[in-house]
Amino acid sequence: MTLYYFIKKRPHLIWYTKNYKGLTAEAIVEATLNYGDWDDVQKLIGILGVKKTAMIFKKNSLHRRCNYRPEVKNYFQLYFKKRAAYA
């Protein structure tokens, strides 16, 4: 499965556009971590791999103003620290 098909099957994660092919991996990771359920997150990690998903998350979450909800940001910082050893 590709990222395109992953997000196309989950339009509730990206409700603001129908141009799924125009979405970046960063936008898909952000939407999935913020609004997806655990199965969505696991499928995303299965497609990208835990290290790449962690790198995208870390890059986006380091900004002072990021779009991750505080509880999501905290949870996935801990999760990826243990699973991907990125930090």
PDB file of N, CA, C and O in Angstrom:
ATOM      1  N   MET A   1       0.850  -1.182   0.000  1.00  0.00           N
ATOM      2  CA  MET A   1       0.000   0.000   0.000  1.00  0.00           C
ATOM      3  C   MET A   1       0.892   1.240   0.000  1.00  0.00           C
ATOM      4  O   MET A   1       1.918   1.279   0.679  1.00  0.00           O
ATOM      5  N   THR A   2       0.498   2.222  -0.748  1.00  0.00           N
ATOM      6  CA  THR A   2       1.242   3.475  -0.799  1.00  0.00           C
ATOM      7  C   THR A   2       0.554   4.511   0.092  1.00  0.00           C
ATOM      8  O   THR A   2      -0.578   4.322   0.538  1.00  0.00           O
ATOM      9  N   LEU A   3       1.264   5.596   0.332  1.00  0.00           N
ATOM     10  CA  LEU A   3       0.676   6.678   1.130  1.00  0.00           C
ATOM     11  C   LEU A   3      -0.581   7.229   0.472  1.00  0.00           C
ATOM     12  O   LEU A   3      -1.539   7.591   1.155  1.00  0.00           O
ATOM     13  N   TYR A   4      -0.574   7.291  -0.858  1.00  0.00           N
ATOM     14  CA  TYR A   4      -1.739   7.801  -1.582  1.00  0.00           C
ATOM     15  C   TYR A   4      -2.973   6.952  -1.288  1.00  0.00           C
ATOM     16  O   TYR A   4      -4.030   7.491  -0.960  1.00  0.00           O
ATOM     17  N   TYR A   5      -2.848   5.638  -1.400  1.00  0.00           N
ATOM     18  CA  TYR A   5      -3.996   4.762  -1.146  1.00  0.00           C
ATOM     19  C   TYR A   5      -4.372   4.749   0.337  1.00  0.00           C
ATOM     20  O   TYR A   5      -5.545   4.633   0.690  1.00  0.00           O
ATOM     21  N   PHE A   6      -3.369   4.869   1.186  1.00  0.00           N
ATOM     22  CA  PHE A   6      -3.629   4.929   2.627  1.00  0.00           C
ATOM     23  C   PHE A   6      -4.539   6.110   2.962  1.00  0.00           C
ATOM     24  O   PHE A   6      -5.545   5.948   3.653  1.00  0.00           O
ATOM     25  N   ILE A   7      -4.185   7.292   2.472  1.00  0.00           N
ATOM     26  CA  ILE A   7      -4.962   8.485   2.822  1.00  0.00           C
ATOM     27  C   ILE A   7      -6.266   8.548   2.034  1.00  0.00           C
ATOM     28  O   ILE A   7      -7.248   9.108   2.520  1.00  0.00           O
ATOM     29  N   LYS A   8      -6.294   7.992   0.842  1.00  0.00           N
ATOM     30  CA  LYS A   8      -7.524   7.981   0.047  1.00  0.00           C
ATOM     31  C   LYS A   8      -8.605   7.147   0.735  1.00  0.00           C
ATOM     32  O   LYS A   8      -9.791   7.451   0.613  1.00  0.00           O
ATOM     33  N   LYS A   9      -8.203   6.102   1.454  1.00  0.00           N
ATOM     34  CA  LYS A   9      -9.163   5.269   2.184  1.00  0.00           C
ATOM     35  C   LYS A   9      -9.607   5.918   3.492  1.00  0.00           C
ATOM     36  O   LYS A   9     -10.540   5.440   4.137  1.00  0.00           O
ATOM     37  N   ARG A  10      -8.949   6.996   3.882  1.00  0.00           N
ATOM     38  CA  ARG A  10      -9.251   7.668   5.150  1.00  0.00           C
ATOM     39  C   ARG A  10      -9.483   9.165   4.929  1.00  0.00           C
ATOM     40  O   ARG A  10      -8.718   9.985   5.436  1.00  0.00           O
ATOM     41  N   PRO A  11     -10.519   9.528   4.185  1.00  0.00           N
ATOM     42  CA  PRO A  11     -10.744  10.955   3.894  1.00  0.00           C
ATOM     43  C   PRO A  11     -11.088  11.773   5.137  1.00  0.00           C
ATOM     44  O   PRO A  11     -10.961  12.997   5.115  1.00  0.00           O
ATOM     45  N   HIS A  12     -11.516  11.129   6.210  1.00  0.00           N
ATOM     46  CA  HIS A  12     -11.832  11.866   7.439  1.00  0.00           C
ATOM     47  C   HIS A  12     -10.580  12.458   8.087  1.00  0.00           C
ATOM     48  O   HIS A  12     -10.690  13.378   8.897  1.00  0.00           O
ATOM     49  N   LEU A  13      -9.400  11.953   7.751  1.00  0.00           N
ATOM     50  CA  LEU A  13      -8.167  12.503   8.307  1.00  0.00           C
ATOM     51  C   LEU A  13      -7.765  13.804   7.614  1.00  0.00           C
ATOM     52  O   LEU A  13      -7.190  14.697   8.236  1.00  0.00           O
ATOM     53  N   ILE A  14      -8.072  13.901   6.335  1.00  0.00           N
ATOM     54  CA  ILE A  14      -7.733  15.083   5.536  1.00  0.00           C
ATOM     55  C   ILE A  14      -9.021  15.573   4.894  1.00  0.00           C
ATOM     56  O   ILE A  14      -9.251  15.345   3.707  1.00  0.00           O
ATOM     57  N   TRP A  15      -9.850  16.233   5.660  1.00  0.00           N
ATOM     58  CA  TRP A  15     -11.163  16.649   5.174  1.00  0.00           C
ATOM     59  C   TRP A  15     -11.105  17.933   4.351  1.00  0.00           C
ATOM     60  O   TRP A  15     -12.080  18.279   3.683  1.00  0.00           O
ATOM     61  N   TYR A  16      -9.992  18.634   4.386  1.00  0.00           N
ATOM     62  CA  TYR A  16      -9.906  19.948   3.767  1.00  0.00           C
ATOM     63  C   TYR A  16      -9.451  19.913   2.314  1.00  0.00           C
ATOM     64  O   TYR A  16      -9.340  20.967   1.688  1.00  0.00           O
ATOM     65  N   THR A  17      -9.183  18.730   1.760  1.00  0.00           N
ATOM     66  CA  THR A  17      -8.786  18.635   0.362  1.00  0.00           C
ATOM     67  C   THR A  17      -9.216  17.295  -0.219  1.00  0.00           C
ATOM     68  O   THR A  17      -9.376  16.309   0.500  1.00  0.00           O
ATOM     69  N   LYS A  18      -9.394  17.280  -1.506  1.00  0.00           N
ATOM     70  CA  LYS A  18      -9.647  16.026  -2.224  1.00  0.00           C
ATOM     71  C   LYS A  18      -8.444  15.664  -3.089  1.00  0.00           C
ATOM     72  O   LYS A  18      -8.430  14.616  -3.734  1.00  0.00           O
ATOM     73  N   ASN A  19      -7.445  16.526  -3.101  1.00  0.00           N
ATOM     74  CA  ASN A  19      -6.233  16.303  -3.884  1.00  0.00           C
ATOM     75  C   ASN A  19      -5.242  15.479  -3.061  1.00  0.00           C
ATOM     76  O   ASN A  19      -4.247  16.012  -2.570  1.00  0.00           O
ATOM     77  N   TYR A  20      -5.509  14.206  -2.913  1.00  0.00           N
ATOM     78  CA  TYR A  20      -4.684  13.350  -2.072  1.00  0.00           C
ATOM     79  C   TYR A  20      -3.280  13.156  -2.634  1.00  0.00           C
ATOM     80  O   TYR A  20      -2.324  12.996  -1.875  1.00  0.00           O
ATOM     81  N   LYS A  21      -3.150  13.170  -3.952  1.00  0.00           N
ATOM     82  CA  LYS A  21      -1.821  13.001  -4.559  1.00  0.00           C
ATOM     83  C   LYS A  21      -0.934  14.213  -4.313  1.00  0.00           C
ATOM     84  O   LYS A  21       0.291  14.105  -4.381  1.00  0.00           O
ATOM     85  N   GLY A  22      -1.522  15.346  -4.032  1.00  0.00           N
ATOM     86  CA  GLY A  22      -0.757  16.557  -3.783  1.00  0.00           C
ATOM     87  C   GLY A  22      -0.270  16.689  -2.347  1.00  0.00           C
ATOM     88  O   GLY A  22       0.453  17.632  -2.025  1.00  0.00           O
ATOM     89  N   LEU A  23      -0.651  15.768  -1.491  1.00  0.00           N
ATOM     90  CA  LEU A  23      -0.259  15.841  -0.080  1.00  0.00           C
ATOM     91  C   LEU A  23       1.156  15.311   0.116  1.00  0.00           C
ATOM     92  O   LEU A  23       1.570  14.348  -0.529  1.00  0.00           O
ATOM     93  N   THR A  24       1.877  15.946   1.004  1.00  0.00           N
ATOM     94  CA  THR A  24       3.222  15.483   1.334  1.00  0.00           C
ATOM     95  C   THR A  24       3.145  14.408   2.412  1.00  0.00           C
ATOM     96  O   THR A  24       2.125  14.250   3.083  1.00  0.00           O
ATOM     97  N   ALA A  25       4.232  13.682   2.562  1.00  0.00           N
ATOM     98  CA  ALA A  25       4.307  12.681   3.626  1.00  0.00           C
ATOM     99  C   ALA A  25       4.160  13.360   4.984  1.00  0.00           C
ATOM    100  O   ALA A  25       3.565  12.792   5.901  1.00  0.00           O
ATOM    101  N   GLU A  26       4.696  14.569   5.118  1.00  0.00           N
ATOM    102  CA  GLU A  26       4.604  15.305   6.376  1.00  0.00           C
ATOM    103  C   GLU A  26       3.153  15.603   6.741  1.00  0.00           C
ATOM    104  O   GLU A  26       2.759  15.461   7.899  1.00  0.00           O
ATOM    105  N   ALA A  27       2.362  16.014   5.761  1.00  0.00           N
ATOM    106  CA  ALA A  27       0.950  16.320   6.014  1.00  0.00           C
ATOM    107  C   ALA A  27       0.172  15.064   6.391  1.00  0.00           C
ATOM    108  O   ALA A  27      -0.702  15.111   7.257  1.00  0.00           O
ATOM    109  N   ILE A  28       0.482  13.955   5.752  1.00  0.00           N
ATOM    110  CA  ILE A  28      -0.218  12.703   6.041  1.00  0.00           C
ATOM    111  C   ILE A  28       0.154  12.182   7.423  1.00  0.00           C
ATOM    112  O   ILE A  28      -0.714  11.715   8.160  1.00  0.00           O
ATOM    113  N   VAL A  29       1.430  12.256   7.783  1.00  0.00           N
ATOM    114  CA  VAL A  29       1.855  11.825   9.123  1.00  0.00           C
ATOM    115  C   VAL A  29       1.185  12.691  10.181  1.00  0.00           C
ATOM    116  O   VAL A  29       0.665  12.171  11.168  1.00  0.00           O
ATOM    117  N   GLU A  30       1.192  13.996   9.987  1.00  0.00           N
ATOM    118  CA  GLU A  30       0.581  14.906  10.963  1.00  0.00           C
ATOM    119  C   GLU A  30      -0.906  14.614  11.148  1.00  0.00           C
ATOM    120  O   GLU A  30      -1.386  14.533  12.279  1.00  0.00           O
ATOM    121  N   ALA A  31      -1.626  14.457  10.059  1.00  0.00           N
ATOM    122  CA  ALA A  31      -3.065  14.191  10.142  1.00  0.00           C
ATOM    123  C   ALA A  31      -3.339  12.845  10.795  1.00  0.00           C
ATOM    124  O   ALA A  31      -4.273  12.721  11.588  1.00  0.00           O
ATOM    125  N   THR A  32      -2.546  11.849  10.475  1.00  0.00           N
ATOM    126  CA  THR A  32      -2.764  10.514  11.036  1.00  0.00           C
ATOM    127  C   THR A  32      -2.478  10.494  12.529  1.00  0.00           C
ATOM    128  O   THR A  32      -3.247   9.917  13.297  1.00  0.00           O
ATOM    129  N   LEU A  33      -1.386  11.114  12.949  1.00  0.00           N
ATOM    130  CA  LEU A  33      -1.059  11.117  14.378  1.00  0.00           C
ATOM    131  C   LEU A  33      -2.066  11.945  15.171  1.00  0.00           C
ATOM    132  O   LEU A  33      -2.409  11.584  16.297  1.00  0.00           O
ATOM    133  N   ASN A  34      -2.538  13.040  14.606  1.00  0.00           N
ATOM    134  CA  ASN A  34      -3.500  13.896  15.309  1.00  0.00           C
ATOM    135  C   ASN A  34      -4.908  13.325  15.333  1.00  0.00           C
ATOM    136  O   ASN A  34      -5.578  13.385  16.364  1.00  0.00           O
ATOM    137  N   TYR A  35      -5.368  12.774  14.221  1.00  0.00           N
ATOM    138  CA  TYR A  35      -6.785  12.429  14.087  1.00  0.00           C
ATOM    139  C   TYR A  35      -7.064  10.948  13.860  1.00  0.00           C
ATOM    140  O   TYR A  35      -8.214  10.518  13.941  1.00  0.00           O
ATOM    141  N   GLY A  36      -6.038  10.172  13.581  1.00  0.00           N
ATOM    142  CA  GLY A  36      -6.250   8.754  13.309  1.00  0.00           C
ATOM    143  C   GLY A  36      -6.361   7.939  14.578  1.00  0.00           C
ATOM    144  O   GLY A  36      -6.037   8.408  15.669  1.00  0.00           O
ATOM    145  N   ASP A  37      -6.826   6.702  14.419  1.00  0.00           N
ATOM    146  CA  ASP A  37      -6.844   5.793  15.559  1.00  0.00           C
ATOM    147  C   ASP A  37      -5.557   4.959  15.542  1.00  0.00           C
ATOM    148  O   ASP A  37      -4.706   5.141  14.671  1.00  0.00           O
ATOM    149  N   TRP A  38      -5.424   4.059  16.497  1.00  0.00           N
ATOM    150  CA  TRP A  38      -4.190   3.297  16.638  1.00  0.00           C
ATOM    151  C   TRP A  38      -3.922   2.426  15.407  1.00  0.00           C
ATOM    152  O   TRP A  38      -2.768   2.269  15.006  1.00  0.00           O
ATOM    153  N   ASP A  39      -4.961   1.864  14.811  1.00  0.00           N
ATOM    154  CA  ASP A  39      -4.786   1.050  13.608  1.00  0.00           C
ATOM    155  C   ASP A  39      -4.261   1.895  12.449  1.00  0.00           C
ATOM    156  O   ASP A  39      -3.419   1.436  11.677  1.00  0.00           O
ATOM    157  N   ASP A  40      -4.750   3.114  12.326  1.00  0.00           N
ATOM    158  CA  ASP A  40      -4.253   4.015  11.280  1.00  0.00           C
ATOM    159  C   ASP A  40      -2.767   4.305  11.481  1.00  0.00           C
ATOM    160  O   ASP A  40      -1.989   4.287  10.527  1.00  0.00           O
ATOM    161  N   VAL A  41      -2.386   4.569  12.715  1.00  0.00           N
ATOM    162  CA  VAL A  41      -0.982   4.865  13.020  1.00  0.00           C
ATOM    163  C   VAL A  41      -0.110   3.658  12.693  1.00  0.00           C
ATOM    164  O   VAL A  41       0.961   3.810  12.106  1.00  0.00           O
ATOM    165  N   GLN A  42      -0.553   2.472  13.063  1.00  0.00           N
ATOM    166  CA  GLN A  42       0.238   1.271  12.797  1.00  0.00           C
ATOM    167  C   GLN A  42       0.359   0.996  11.299  1.00  0.00           C
ATOM    168  O   GLN A  42       1.418   0.568  10.838  1.00  0.00           O
ATOM    169  N   LYS A  43      -0.692   1.232  10.544  1.00  0.00           N
ATOM    170  CA  LYS A  43      -0.622   1.053   9.083  1.00  0.00           C
ATOM    171  C   LYS A  43       0.330   2.075   8.469  1.00  0.00           C
ATOM    172  O   LYS A  43       1.099   1.743   7.567  1.00  0.00           O
ATOM    173  N   LEU A  44       0.282   3.303   8.949  1.00  0.00           N
ATOM    174  CA  LEU A  44       1.191   4.337   8.456  1.00  0.00           C
ATOM    175  C   LEU A  44       2.639   3.946   8.735  1.00  0.00           C
ATOM    176  O   LEU A  44       3.495   4.070   7.859  1.00  0.00           O
ATOM    177  N   ILE A  45       2.915   3.480   9.935  1.00  0.00           N
ATOM    178  CA  ILE A  45       4.266   3.046  10.284  1.00  0.00           C
ATOM    179  C   ILE A  45       4.674   1.847   9.428  1.00  0.00           C
ATOM    180  O   ILE A  45       5.842   1.715   9.062  1.00  0.00           O
ATOM    181  N   GLY A  46       3.724   0.982   9.111  1.00  0.00           N
ATOM    182  CA  GLY A  46       4.005  -0.147   8.235  1.00  0.00           C
ATOM    183  C   GLY A  46       4.398   0.289   6.834  1.00  0.00           C
ATOM    184  O   GLY A  46       5.207  -0.373   6.183  1.00  0.00           O
ATOM    185  N   ILE A  47       3.840   1.384   6.366  1.00  0.00           N
ATOM    186  CA  ILE A  47       4.149   1.895   5.028  1.00  0.00           C
ATOM    187  C   ILE A  47       5.485   2.637   5.025  1.00  0.00           C
ATOM    188  O   ILE A  47       6.347   2.366   4.189  1.00  0.00           O
ATOM    189  N   LEU A  48       5.651   3.565   5.951  1.00  0.00           N
ATOM    190  CA  LEU A  48       6.847   4.416   5.966  1.00  0.00           C
ATOM    191  C   LEU A  48       8.011   3.812   6.746  1.00  0.00           C
ATOM    192  O   LEU A  48       9.172   4.101   6.457  1.00  0.00           O
ATOM    193  N   GLY A  49       7.707   2.993   7.710  1.00  0.00           N
ATOM    194  CA  GLY A  49       8.731   2.509   8.624  1.00  0.00           C
ATOM    195  C   GLY A  49       8.776   3.402   9.849  1.00  0.00           C
ATOM    196  O   GLY A  49       8.474   4.593   9.778  1.00  0.00           O
ATOM    197  N   VAL A  50       9.151   2.822  10.958  1.00  0.00           N
ATOM    198  CA  VAL A  50       9.122   3.573  12.217  1.00  0.00           C
ATOM    199  C   VAL A  50      10.161   4.693  12.219  1.00  0.00           C
ATOM    200  O   VAL A  50       9.892   5.771  12.750  1.00  0.00           O
ATOM    201  N   LYS A  51      11.340   4.467  11.639  1.00  0.00           N
ATOM    202  CA  LYS A  51      12.378   5.503  11.665  1.00  0.00           C
ATOM    203  C   LYS A  51      11.995   6.709  10.809  1.00  0.00           C
ATOM    204  O   LYS A  51      12.186   7.852  11.224  1.00  0.00           O
ATOM    205  N   LYS A  52      11.456   6.457   9.620  1.00  0.00           N
ATOM    206  CA  LYS A  52      11.065   7.578   8.758  1.00  0.00           C
ATOM    207  C   LYS A  52       9.892   8.343   9.361  1.00  0.00           C
ATOM    208  O   LYS A  52       9.867   9.573   9.321  1.00  0.00           O
ATOM    209  N   THR A  53       8.921   7.624   9.917  1.00  0.00           N
ATOM    210  CA  THR A  53       7.788   8.286  10.563  1.00  0.00           C
ATOM    211  C   THR A  53       8.280   9.131  11.734  1.00  0.00           C
ATOM    212  O   THR A  53       7.823  10.258  11.926  1.00  0.00           O
ATOM    213  N   ALA A  54       9.205   8.590  12.512  1.00  0.00           N
ATOM    214  CA  ALA A  54       9.763   9.324  13.652  1.00  0.00           C
ATOM    215  C   ALA A  54      10.525  10.559  13.193  1.00  0.00           C
ATOM    216  O   ALA A  54      10.424  11.614  13.820  1.00  0.00           O
ATOM    217  N   MET A  55      11.286  10.443  12.109  1.00  0.00           N
ATOM    218  CA  MET A  55      12.037  11.599  11.606  1.00  0.00           C
ATOM    219  C   MET A  55      11.094  12.705  11.143  1.00  0.00           C
ATOM    220  O   MET A  55      11.337  13.882  11.409  1.00  0.00           O
ATOM    221  N   ILE A  56      10.023  12.330  10.453  1.00  0.00           N
ATOM    222  CA  ILE A  56       9.043  13.325  10.005  1.00  0.00           C
ATOM    223  C   ILE A  56       8.379  13.983  11.209  1.00  0.00           C
ATOM    224  O   ILE A  56       8.231  15.205  11.247  1.00  0.00           O
ATOM    225  N   PHE A  57       7.982  13.184  12.188  1.00  0.00           N
ATOM    226  CA  PHE A  57       7.355  13.721  13.399  1.00  0.00           C
ATOM    227  C   PHE A  57       8.307  14.671  14.121  1.00  0.00           C
ATOM    228  O   PHE A  57       7.917  15.774  14.505  1.00  0.00           O
ATOM    229  N   LYS A  58       9.546  14.246  14.303  1.00  0.00           N
ATOM    230  CA  LYS A  58      10.509  15.067  15.037  1.00  0.00           C
ATOM    231  C   LYS A  58      10.742  16.397  14.321  1.00  0.00           C
ATOM    232  O   LYS A  58      10.774  17.453  14.954  1.00  0.00           O
ATOM    233  N   LYS A  59      10.904  16.338  13.002  1.00  0.00           N
ATOM    234  CA  LYS A  59      11.142  17.558  12.222  1.00  0.00           C
ATOM    235  C   LYS A  59       9.992  18.550  12.394  1.00  0.00           C
ATOM    236  O   LYS A  59      10.220  19.747  12.568  1.00  0.00           O
ATOM    237  N   ASN A  60       8.771  18.053  12.347  1.00  0.00           N
ATOM    238  CA  ASN A  60       7.603  18.932  12.456  1.00  0.00           C
ATOM    239  C   ASN A  60       7.328  19.371  13.887  1.00  0.00           C
ATOM    240  O   ASN A  60       6.805  20.465  14.100  1.00  0.00           O
ATOM    241  N   SER A  61       7.663  18.555  14.859  1.00  0.00           N
ATOM    242  CA  SER A  61       7.323  18.888  16.247  1.00  0.00           C
ATOM    243  C   SER A  61       8.348  19.796  16.913  1.00  0.00           C
ATOM    244  O   SER A  61       8.094  20.313  18.001  1.00  0.00           O
ATOM    245  N   LEU A  62       9.495  20.000  16.286  1.00  0.00           N
ATOM    246  CA  LEU A  62      10.519  20.864  16.878  1.00  0.00           C
ATOM    247  C   LEU A  62      10.194  22.349  16.758  1.00  0.00           C
ATOM    248  O   LEU A  62      10.739  23.168  17.497  1.00  0.00           O
ATOM    249  N   HIS A  63       9.318  22.690  15.841  1.00  0.00           N
ATOM    250  CA  HIS A  63       8.943  24.092  15.676  1.00  0.00           C
ATOM    251  C   HIS A  63       8.188  24.578  16.914  1.00  0.00           C
ATOM    252  O   HIS A  63       7.443  23.832  17.548  1.00  0.00           O
ATOM    253  N   ARG A  64       8.404  25.826  17.225  1.00  0.00           N
ATOM    254  CA  ARG A  64       7.722  26.390  18.394  1.00  0.00           C
ATOM    255  C   ARG A  64       6.209  26.304  18.238  1.00  0.00           C
ATOM    256  O   ARG A  64       5.493  25.957  19.178  1.00  0.00           O
ATOM    257  N   ARG A  65       5.739  26.620  17.052  1.00  0.00           N
ATOM    258  CA  ARG A  65       4.309  26.492  16.749  1.00  0.00           C
ATOM    259  C   ARG A  65       4.146  25.320  15.800  1.00  0.00           C
ATOM    260  O   ARG A  65       4.515  25.400  14.628  1.00  0.00           O
ATOM    261  N   CYS A  66       3.606  24.257  16.300  1.00  0.00           N
ATOM    262  CA  CYS A  66       3.360  23.097  15.441  1.00  0.00           C
ATOM    263  C   CYS A  66       1.883  22.729  15.539  1.00  0.00           C
ATOM    264  O   CYS A  66       1.170  23.202  16.425  1.00  0.00           O
ATOM    265  N   ASN A  67       1.443  21.896  14.635  1.00  0.00           N
ATOM    266  CA  ASN A  67       0.027  21.550  14.573  1.00  0.00           C
ATOM    267  C   ASN A  67      -0.336  20.314  15.384  1.00  0.00           C
ATOM    268  O   ASN A  67      -1.493  19.893  15.380  1.00  0.00           O
ATOM    269  N   TYR A  68       0.621  19.733  16.070  1.00  0.00           N
ATOM    270  CA  TYR A  68       0.303  18.576  16.907  1.00  0.00           C
ATOM    271  C   TYR A  68      -0.344  19.049  18.205  1.00  0.00           C
ATOM    272  O   TYR A  68       0.117  20.003  18.831  1.00  0.00           O
ATOM    273  N   ARG A  69      -1.407  18.375  18.596  1.00  0.00           N
ATOM    274  CA  ARG A  69      -2.023  18.679  19.887  1.00  0.00           C
ATOM    275  C   ARG A  69      -1.014  18.313  20.986  1.00  0.00           C
ATOM    276  O   ARG A  69      -0.235  17.378  20.804  1.00  0.00           O
ATOM    277  N   PRO A  70      -1.011  19.019  22.109  1.00  0.00           N
ATOM    278  CA  PRO A  70      -0.003  18.781  23.149  1.00  0.00           C
ATOM    279  C   PRO A  70       0.057  17.333  23.630  1.00  0.00           C
ATOM    280  O   PRO A  70       1.145  16.790  23.825  1.00  0.00           O
ATOM    281  N   GLU A  71      -1.101  16.705  23.823  1.00  0.00           N
ATOM    282  CA  GLU A  71      -1.089  15.322  24.308  1.00  0.00           C
ATOM    283  C   GLU A  71      -0.584  14.353  23.243  1.00  0.00           C
ATOM    284  O   GLU A  71       0.049  13.347  23.563  1.00  0.00           O
ATOM    285  N   VAL A  72      -0.863  14.654  21.986  1.00  0.00           N
ATOM    286  CA  VAL A  72      -0.370  13.825  20.878  1.00  0.00           C
ATOM    287  C   VAL A  72       1.141  13.980  20.759  1.00  0.00           C
ATOM    288  O   VAL A  72       1.865  12.998  20.600  1.00  0.00           O
ATOM    289  N   LYS A  73       1.603  15.208  20.837  1.00  0.00           N
ATOM    290  CA  LYS A  73       3.040  15.478  20.750  1.00  0.00           C
ATOM    291  C   LYS A  73       3.792  14.769  21.871  1.00  0.00           C
ATOM    292  O   LYS A  73       4.823  14.145  21.623  1.00  0.00           O
ATOM    293  N   ASN A  74       3.294  14.857  23.088  1.00  0.00           N
ATOM    294  CA  ASN A  74       3.945  14.211  24.218  1.00  0.00           C
ATOM    295  C   ASN A  74       3.961  12.689  24.053  1.00  0.00           C
ATOM    296  O   ASN A  74       4.995  12.052  24.255  1.00  0.00           O
ATOM    297  N   TYR A  75       2.829  12.117  23.692  1.00  0.00           N
ATOM    298  CA  TYR A  75       2.743  10.662  23.552  1.00  0.00           C
ATOM    299  C   TYR A  75       3.723  10.148  22.499  1.00  0.00           C
ATOM    300  O   TYR A  75       4.465   9.198  22.747  1.00  0.00           O
ATOM    301  N   PHE A  76       3.724  10.779  21.326  1.00  0.00           N
ATOM    302  CA  PHE A  76       4.571  10.264  20.253  1.00  0.00           C
ATOM    303  C   PHE A  76       6.044  10.605  20.455  1.00  0.00           C
ATOM    304  O   PHE A  76       6.901   9.918  19.899  1.00  0.00           O
ATOM    305  N   GLN A  77       6.366  11.627  21.221  1.00  0.00           N
ATOM    306  CA  GLN A  77       7.766  11.837  21.597  1.00  0.00           C
ATOM    307  C   GLN A  77       8.251  10.647  22.417  1.00  0.00           C
ATOM    308  O   GLN A  77       9.338  10.121  22.178  1.00  0.00           O
ATOM    309  N   LEU A  78       7.444  10.229  23.379  1.00  0.00           N
ATOM    310  CA  LEU A  78       7.805   9.075  24.206  1.00  0.00           C
ATOM    311  C   LEU A  78       7.810   7.787  23.385  1.00  0.00           C
ATOM    312  O   LEU A  78       8.715   6.965  23.525  1.00  0.00           O
ATOM    313  N   TYR A  79       6.812   7.612  22.537  1.00  0.00           N
ATOM    314  CA  TYR A  79       6.694   6.399  21.720  1.00  0.00           C
ATOM    315  C   TYR A  79       7.895   6.246  20.784  1.00  0.00           C
ATOM    316  O   TYR A  79       8.519   5.186  20.735  1.00  0.00           O
ATOM    317  N   PHE A  80       8.213   7.308  20.046  1.00  0.00           N
ATOM    318  CA  PHE A  80       9.307   7.210  19.089  1.00  0.00           C
ATOM    319  C   PHE A  80      10.664   7.175  19.785  1.00  0.00           C
ATOM    320  O   PHE A  80      11.614   6.603  19.251  1.00  0.00           O
ATOM    321  N   LYS A  81      10.768   7.765  20.948  1.00  0.00           N
ATOM    322  CA  LYS A  81      12.019   7.682  21.698  1.00  0.00           C
ATOM    323  C   LYS A  81      12.320   6.229  22.048  1.00  0.00           C
ATOM    324  O   LYS A  81      13.470   5.794  22.003  1.00  0.00           O
ATOM    325  N   LYS A  82      11.286   5.495  22.393  1.00  0.00           N
ATOM    326  CA  LYS A  82      11.468   4.086  22.746  1.00  0.00           C
ATOM    327  C   LYS A  82      11.587   3.205  21.504  1.00  0.00           C
ATOM    328  O   LYS A  82      12.442   2.321  21.455  1.00  0.00           O
ATOM    329  N   ARG A  83      10.746   3.434  20.510  1.00  0.00           N
ATOM    330  CA  ARG A  83      10.676   2.544  19.343  1.00  0.00           C
ATOM    331  C   ARG A  83      11.708   2.849  18.266  1.00  0.00           C
ATOM    332  O   ARG A  83      12.212   1.930  17.621  1.00  0.00           O
ATOM    333  N   ALA A  84      12.029   4.112  18.063  1.00  0.00           N
ATOM    334  CA  ALA A  84      12.909   4.471  16.953  1.00  0.00           C
ATOM    335  C   ALA A  84      14.259   4.997  17.418  1.00  0.00           C
ATOM    336  O   ALA A  84      15.176   5.157  16.613  1.00  0.00           O
ATOM    337  N   ALA A  85      14.382   5.260  18.690  1.00  0.00           N
ATOM    338  CA  ALA A  85      15.621   5.793  19.262  1.00  0.00           C
ATOM    339  C   ALA A  85      16.120   6.996  18.460  1.00  0.00           C
ATOM    340  O   ALA A  85      17.299   7.078  18.114  1.00  0.00           O
ATOM    341  N   TYR A  86      15.204   7.932  18.169  1.00  0.00           N
ATOM    342  CA  TYR A  86      15.574   9.099  17.368  1.00  0.00           C
ATOM    343  C   TYR A  86      16.069  10.243  18.223  1.00  0.00           C
ATOM    344  O   TYR A  86      16.733  11.147  17.715  1.00  0.00           O
ATOM    345  N   ALA A  87      15.763  10.228  19.509  1.00  0.00           N
ATOM    346  CA  ALA A  87      16.115  11.379  20.344  1.00  0.00           C
ATOM    347  C   ALA A  87      17.264  11.063  21.268  1.00  0.00           C
ATOM    348  O   ALA A  87      17.689  11.922  22.041  1.00  0.00           O
TER     349      ALA A  87
END
